[in-house]
Amino acid sequence: MQITFKLYAGLTDYLPPERRTGNLMPLDVAPGATIAQVIEPFHMPERLVKLVLVNGVYVPPEERATRTLVDGDVLAIWPPVAGG
């Protein structure tokens, strides 16, 4: 099945070089893949995976190891942000 994988801000460095400009890529994943399983091959430090959305809906950290994705989902991830 295929999902759209989006990384924002400094996380785009974890995408393949040819995908960094657009910050997203189509991604083939196994049926029933969890968010954690999709993230793992990209070797992002867990502390940098702050805000996770599936189709625009927030997924809390405690659900990321069990929340499965379906064909056509959009998985978007932001790092922590600082500001004032």
C-alpha positions, 0 to 999 in steps of 0.5 A: 500500500502507499502513503504520503510521508511528510517531514518538516523543518530540520527533519527533512534532512532524514528524507532522501536527498532528492525529496528534501526540497518538497519535504514529502514523498510517496512511500510503499509500506506493508499493509497494517504498518504502524506509525513507528514502523514507518518512522524507524528506517529513517533513523530519526531520534525519538526526541525529534519526533514531536508532532505526528499527524495522520490525515491532519489528526494528532496521534499521541506518542503512546499510540504511535507503536500501535496506530496502523496506517491504511492506503492513501494516508498522509503521515506528517511529522514535525520536530519540537519548535521553540519560540516566544 
